Amino acid sequence: MTDWNSADASHGSEDAPRRAGYLQLARAVLYREYLVFVRYPANAVGGIVVSLFFFGLLFYGGRMIAGRALTDSIEGIIVGYFLWTLSVGAYSAISNDIGAEVQWGTLERHVMTPFGFAPVAFVKGVAKLLRTFVTSSVILAVMLLVTRTTLRIDVLTVVPVAVLSVASVLGLGFAAGGVTVLYKRIGNWLNLLQFGFVILISAPAFEVGWTKFLPLALGSSLLQRAMVDGTRLWEFPPGDVAILVGTAVGYVLLGYAVFEYATRRARRLGVLGDY
């Protein structure tokens, strides 16, 4: 009798569902993002076409107006536009996604997960950022082909600098997502902020020291030096690298804190599921 009970207990413990960890969460979110990308390729291709269309307006329209001046600075323009597409993708990865969840009425499901709302939103943002890297790389390749320009693309330098640069924007997306949860329909204001990234990416041209602590500013400068001048990661001043890492971590933590505060306040006010 004891053997039967022990056998049933051991069998029951083997069949009992195990609590999923963050690795399983990341795997599920990445797989979901892959399925969305594969099942709706027209949407992904459409985003690439729209980005290339605006770059075509910038390039051919600018060449008609500025002529040789634009041609001499085309490498910097390509790098800046590449960083801008990454930034828009990182920012909208969380803010637009949460806005869509609010409209669909599925926001409560994220809140009720055992992981918590913020970790799920963060993992989804990282997954969308990986997809953005793929599409932005395609855009970069087409821009180089169209303009017949060559850049020095050292993966060990470009990828870390680009990731740390857009990490600060991911933090801004977190904060914007929290504000979306609280105030719902603020899409026009969120879209307006995307154009501010152009100013941040152009900040190194002003040569003002304090702009290094703004999102994208220092990353834009280092990415220009890496892709245009061929500077390697270990050749950058250690102080600049430290500021880049600190800025990335700082803005992510700040955005995460704003997101947590906004979602807790939305629960207290009872407006989490409202639209």
C-alpha positions in Angstrom: 0.0 0.0 0.0 2.8 2.3 0.9 4.6 1.5 -2.4 1.5 2.4 -4.4 1.0 5.7 -2.6 4.7 6.6 -3.0 4.5 5.6 -6.7 1.3 7.7 -7.2 3.0 10.7 -5.4 6.1 10.5 -7.5 4.0 10.1 -10.7 1.9 13.1 -9.6 5.0 15.3 -8.9 6.4 14.5 -12.4 3.1 15.4 -14.1 2.6 18.6 -12.0 3.1 21.7 -14.1 6.3 23.6 -13.4 6.4 27.3 -13.0 7.9 28.9 -16.0 11.0 31.0 -15.6 12.2 34.1 -17.4 14.1 32.0 -19.9 10.8 30.4 -21.0 9.2 33.9 -21.1 11.9 35.2 -23.3 11.7 32.1 -25.6 7.9 32.4 -25.9 8.1 36.2 -26.6 10.8 35.7 -29.2 8.9 32.9 -30.9 5.8 35.1 -31.0 7.7 37.9 -32.6 9.1 35.5 -35.1 5.6 34.2 -36.0 4.3 37.7 -36.4 7.2 38.6 -38.6 6.7 35.5 -40.8 2.9 35.5 -41.0 2.7 39.2 -41.8 5.6 39.8 -44.1 3.8 42.6 -46.0 3.7 44.7 -42.9 7.5 44.3 -42.3 8.3 45.0 -46.0 6.0 48.0 -45.9 7.9 49.5 -43.0 11.2 49.0 -44.9 9.7 50.6 -48.0 8.4 53.6 -46.1 11.8 54.2 -44.4 13.6 53.9 -47.8 11.0 56.3 -49.4 11.8 59.0 -46.8 15.5 58.4 -47.2 15.0 58.8 -51.0 13.3 62.1 -50.5 16.1 63.2 -48.2 18.9 62.1 -50.5 17.6 63.0 -54.0 15.8 66.1 -52.8 18.8 67.3 -50.8 21.2 66.6 -53.8 19.0 68.8 -56.0 19.2 71.6 -53.5 22.6 71.2 -51.9 24.5 69.4 -54.6 28.1 68.6 -53.8 27.7 69.6 -50.1 25.3 66.7 -49.5 27.5 64.2 -51.4 30.5 65.1 -49.2 28.5 64.4 -46.0 26.5 61.4 -47.2 28.3 58.9 -45.0 27.2 60.8 -41.9 23.7 61.1 -43.1 23.4 57.4 -43.7 24.8 56.6 -40.3 22.4 59.1 -38.7 19.4 57.7 -40.6 20.4 54.2 -39.6 20.5 55.2 -36.0 17.2 57.0 -36.3 15.4 53.9 -37.7 16.8 51.9 -34.8 15.7 54.5 -32.3 12.1 54.7 -33.6 11.9 51.0 -33.5 13.2 50.8 -29.9 10.9 53.6 -28.8 7.7 52.4 -30.4 8.5 48.8 -29.4 7.0 49.4 -26.0 4.9 52.6 -26.3 2.9 51.6 -29.4 2.6 47.9 -28.3 1.1 49.0 -25.0 -1.2 51.4 -26.8 -2.4 48.5 -29.0 -3.0 46.3 -25.9 -5.1 49.0 -24.4 -7.2 49.3 -27.5 -7.6 45.5 -27.8 -8.6 45.2 -24.2 -5.9 42.6 -23.5 -3.8 44.7 -21.1 -5.2 43.0 -18.0 -3.7 39.6 -19.2 -0.2 41.1 -18.9 -0.9 42.4 -15.5 -2.1 39.0 -14.3 0.9 37.1 -15.4 3.1 35.7 -12.6 6.1 37.6 -14.0 4.5 41.0 -13.6 3.5 43.6 -16.2 6.9 45.4 -16.4 9.1 42.3 -17.1 6.7 41.1 -19.8 6.7 44.5 -21.4 10.5 44.7 -21.2 11.0 41.3 -22.8 8.6 42.2 -25.6 10.4 45.4 -26.2 13.8 43.6 -26.5 12.3 41.1 -28.9 10.9 43.9 -31.1 14.3 45.6 -30.9 16.0 42.5 -32.3 13.5 42.6 -35.2 14.2 46.3 -35.7 18.0 45.5 -36.0 17.2 43.1 -38.8 15.0 45.6 -40.7 17.3 48.5 -40.1 20.3 46.4 -41.4 18.3 45.8 -44.6 17.6 49.5 -44.9 21.3 50.3 -44.3 22.4 47.9 -47.0 19.9 49.4 -49.5 21.1 52.9 -48.6 24.7 52.0 -49.3 23.7 50.4 -52.6 21.7 53.3 -53.8 24.2 56.0 -52.8 27.2 53.8 -53.8 28.8 54.5 -50.5 31.0 52.3 -48.4 31.2 52.3 -44.6 33.5 50.5 -42.2 31.2 48.0 -40.4 33.1 46.3 -37.7 30.5 44.1 -35.9 32.4 44.0 -32.6 32.2 47.8 -32.5 29.0 48.8 -34.3 26.7 46.4 -32.5 27.7 47.2 -28.9 27.7 51.0 -29.6 24.3 50.8 -31.4 22.7 48.6 -28.7 23.9 51.0 -25.9 22.7 54.0 -27.9 19.2 52.8 -28.5 19.0 51.4 -24.9 18.4 54.9 -23.6 15.5 55.3 -26.1 14.1 52.0 -24.9 14.0 53.6 -21.5 12.0 56.5 -23.0 9.7 54.0 -24.5 9.1 52.4 -21.1 8.2 55.8 -19.7 5.9 56.6 -22.6 4.3 53.2 -22.2 3.5 53.9 -18.6 2.0 57.2 -19.4 -0.1 55.5 -22.1 -1.4 53.1 -19.5 -2.4 56.0 -17.3 -3.8 58.5 -19.8 -4.7 56.1 -22.7 -5.0 58.1 -26.0 -1.8 60.2 -26.3 -0.5 58.8 -29.5 0.0 62.2 -31.2 2.3 63.3 -28.4 4.2 60.0 -28.5 4.7 60.3 -32.3 5.9 63.9 -32.0 8.7 62.7 -29.7 10.1 60.5 -32.5 11.1 63.6 -34.4 13.0 64.8 -31.4 15.4 61.9 -32.0 16.7 63.8 -35.0 17.8 66.6 -32.8 19.4 64.2 -30.3 21.3 62.4 -33.1 22.5 65.7 -34.4 23.6 66.9 -31.0 27.3 66.1 -31.4 27.4 68.7 -34.2 26.7 71.4 -31.6 29.9 70.4 -29.6 28.3 71.1 -26.2 29.7 68.8 -23.5 26.6 68.3 -21.5 24.8 66.8 -24.5 26.7 63.6 -23.9 24.3 62.7 -21.2 21.2 63.0 -23.5 19.8 59.9 -25.1 21.5 59.0 -28.5 23.8 62.0 -28.5 27.1 60.4 -27.5 26.1 57.1 -29.2 25.6 59.0 -32.4 29.0 60.5 -32.2 30.7 57.2 -31.5 28.8 55.4 -34.2 29.8 58.0 -36.7 33.4 57.6 -35.8 33.1 53.8 -35.9 31.4 53.5 -39.3 32.9 56.5 -41.1 36.4 56.7 -39.7 36.8 53.0 -38.8 37.5 53.6 -35.1 37.4 50.4 -33.0 35.6 50.0 -29.7 38.8 49.7 -27.7 40.2 52.9 -29.4 37.4 55.1 -28.0 38.2 57.2 -24.8 37.3 55.1 -21.7 35.5 58.1 -20.3 33.2 58.2 -23.4 32.5 54.5 -23.2 31.7 54.8 -19.5 29.3 57.6 -20.1 27.6 55.6 -22.9 27.1 52.6 -20.7 25.9 54.8 -17.7 23.5 56.7 -19.9 22.0 53.5 -21.3 21.6 51.9 -17.9 20.4 55.1 -16.3 17.6 55.8 -18.8 16.4 52.2 -18.8 16.1 52.3 -15.0 14.5 55.7 -15.0 12.0 54.5 -17.7 11.3 51.3 -15.8 10.6 53.3 -12.6 8.2 55.6 -14.4 6.5 52.6 -15.9 6.0 50.9 -12.5 4.7 54.1 -10.9 2.3 54.8 -13.7 0.9 51.3 -13.8 0.5 51.2 -10.0 -1.3 54.6 -10.1 -3.6 53.3 -12.9 -4.5 50.3 -10.6 -5.2 52.6 -7.7 -7.4 54.9 -9.8 -9.2 51.9 -11.3 -8.5 53.0 -14.9 -6.2 50.1 -16.0 -8.8 48.5 -18.2 -10.5 51.7 -19.3 -10.0 53.1 -22.8 
